[in-house]
């Protein structure tokens, strides 16, 4: 079985405040962007051609609820059991894709704005639970234990990436206030999706041909084109913390 190389192990997210500040920024960005979608705009295409903004609103609600479920049942949640298999990221992605498709299909019909409101309530409730259990184990992938702090980092990265998706659906760009913190969050929470070709000299090592930490996150999540520009292409949602290749294909 492949193992995570020791040099790839990210530093722990020991301080809750920077992570939770970036997390809150991501939730706020999603809500502010969503507020700009009128009824006709919710059909706008996201960076993934097969998903519309309305689909993403429902997906956000599902994933925020999933994070709370995983924390309720840590370290033996269904997510922990899946990650404990140590499967290849592509295999994890396919399984998570099926999970997310089922959750979205069974979500009660509601206006996208209602899904966003439910997302915000669930995401903020999740954040309020984290400091008391920050250092406890959440799950393990191969030889790396991901703590509750690491999973909080994964959630933080997820919100900012979906804020990017909503902004692109509006024809705009998006950049978090603290991209270096979002990069650190990705690395701590996504050991199964390491940054490609890390460079020395940046916090936690930096990937891609750019020295921009936000571009590193976009690249690791599949949201950076071969030309090094954020835009359409193979742009999956994290969807429960994995890059999805099917049916999310550009």
N, C-alpha and C positions, 0 to 999 in steps of 0.2 A: 504494500500500500504506500502511496505517496505520503510524504510527511512535510509539514510546514518547516522550512529551514529556519534555524534560530535567528539568522540575520534578518528574516522577514517579520519577526515578532515585533509588533508595534509597542510603544510605551503605553502603560495603562492610563486611562482617563481618571486620574486620582482626585481631581477637584470637580465637584458637581457644578459650580457656578458657571464657568465658561461653556460647558456643554449645554446646560439647561438654558443659558442665555441664547445660544445659537439655535437650540431646539425651539424656543419660544419665537425667535425671529422667523423660523421656517413656517410655523403654524400661522403666525400673523400674516406673512407674505401670501400664503395660500388663501386666507380669508379675504385679504384686500384685493387680490387679483380676481377671485371668484365674484366679488361684489360688482365687478365691472362687466360681468356677463349678463346681458339681457336675454330674454327668452329666445331670440333668434341666434344669439352667439353661442349658446351651449351646443349647437351642432358643429361648431368649428372643429377642424381636424387638429389633433395634437401632433407632436413629432412622430408618433407611431401612426401611420396612415390608417390602421384598422380601428383606432380608438378615437372617439370624439370627446370633447370636454365634458359632456354629461356623463360618459362612461367613467372618466377619471374621477368625477365627483363621487360616484358610487364606490369606486375602488378605494378612495381615500377613507371613506367611512368604514369599509370592511377592514382595512389594514389597521386603522387606529384601534378598532375593537379587537383585532387579533393580538396586537401588542399587549393589551390588558389581559387577554386570555393567557398568553404565554407567560406573563408575569405571575398570574394567579397560580399557575401549575408548574412554575420553574422549581427545580431543574429537570422535570420529567414531562414537560409539555409535549404536544404533538410536534412542535417545531424542534424541540430538543431531541426527540427521538429520531427525527429525520436527519438532523445534523450529525448525530452520533453515528450514523452509518458511515460517515467519512466519504460519501460518494463524490464522484467527479462533479464539478460545478454545473456542467451541462445536464447531468441527471437530476441534480437538485432543482435546477431551473424548470425542467419539464414537470416535475412533481408539484412544485409551487405554482406553476402555470395552471395546472388542472385544479388545484385548490382554489386559486383566485377566480377562475372561470365559474366554478360552482357557487362560490360565495356571491359573486356579482349577479349570477342568474337567479339566485334565490332571494336577493335583496328586495324588500317590498317596493312597489312603485311609489315614487315620490319625486317632487321637483328637485333638480340638482341643488338648488339653494338649501333645501331641507337636508340633503345629504351632507353638504358642507357644514351646516350648523351642527349636525350630529357628529361629524368628524371633529370639529373644534372642541366640543364638549368632551368627547372621548380622549382626544389627544392631550388636552390640558389636565384631565383627571389622571391620565397615565403619568404625566410629568410630576404631579403632586405626590405620587406614590414613591418616586425613585430615591430621594435622599436617604430614607430610612433603611434601604436595602442595597445601597450603592455598590458595595464590594462583594456581595454574595454571588455565587456562580449562577449563571442563567442557562448555559448550554455549553457543549464542547464540540469542536470540529477537529478531528484528527488529534494532534497533540496540543491544541490550543484551547484553553478554557476561556470562554467569553463571559465576563461578569455582567451583572445588571447594568453597570456603567457602560460597558461596551455595547450592549443592546440599545441603551439610550443613545449612544453615538450613531448606531445604525439607523434608528428612527429619525434622528436629526438630519442625517444625510438624505434619507428618504423624503422628508418634507421639502427640503431645499430643491431636490431634483424634480419633484412634482410641481413646485412653484415655477421652475424653469419650463416644465411642460405646459402649464397654463399660460405663462407669458408668451411662449411661442405660438400657442393657439390664438392669442391676441395679436400676433405679428410683431412681438417685441422680444427683447432679450431680458435675461434675469441674471443677477449676480448677488450672492449673499453678502451681508455686511462683513463677515469674518470668514473668508474662504479657507484660510489656513486651519481654523478650528473645525470647519466642516470636513476638510481633508483628514485631520487627525481622527475625527469621529468615524469616517469611513474605514480607516485602517484598523481601528480598534474593534469595530463591529462586523467587519466583513472579511474574516480570515480566509474564506473560501473564494473571495474575489480580490486577490492582491493587485496592487498597482503594477502595470507593466514597466519593465526596464527602469527601475527606480534610479534616480540620480542622487549623489550625496550633496550635502550643503543646504538642504531645506528641512524643515521640521518633519521628521519621520521619513525623509526621502521623497523625492518627487518623480512623477512618471511623465510620460509623453515627451514630445520634443520641446514643449514650452516650460518655462519656469513658473507658470501661473498655477497656484494650487487648485483653483476652481476648474481649470481645464483638466487637471489631473483627475478630479472627481468625475467630470463629464466623460472623460475617456474611459475610466474604469467601469462606468455604468453603461457604456455603449453609446453615449450621447455626443461624441466628438467625431467629426468626419475625418477622413484620411488627410484632408488638407489642414487639419488642426483647427477647424472652425466648428463652433457649436451650431447645430442645426439638424435637419432631418437626416435619415440614414438608418442604421440599425440602432433604434432608440427605444429600448424597452423600459418599462417601469421596474422598480425594484420588486414590487409585487410580493411582499413578504421576504424581502432581502435576497433576491437573486435576479440576475439578468435573465430575461426570458427571450428565447430565440424563436419560439413558436407558441402562439400565432403572431407574436409581436415581431414582425420583420419589416424592414424598410424597403 
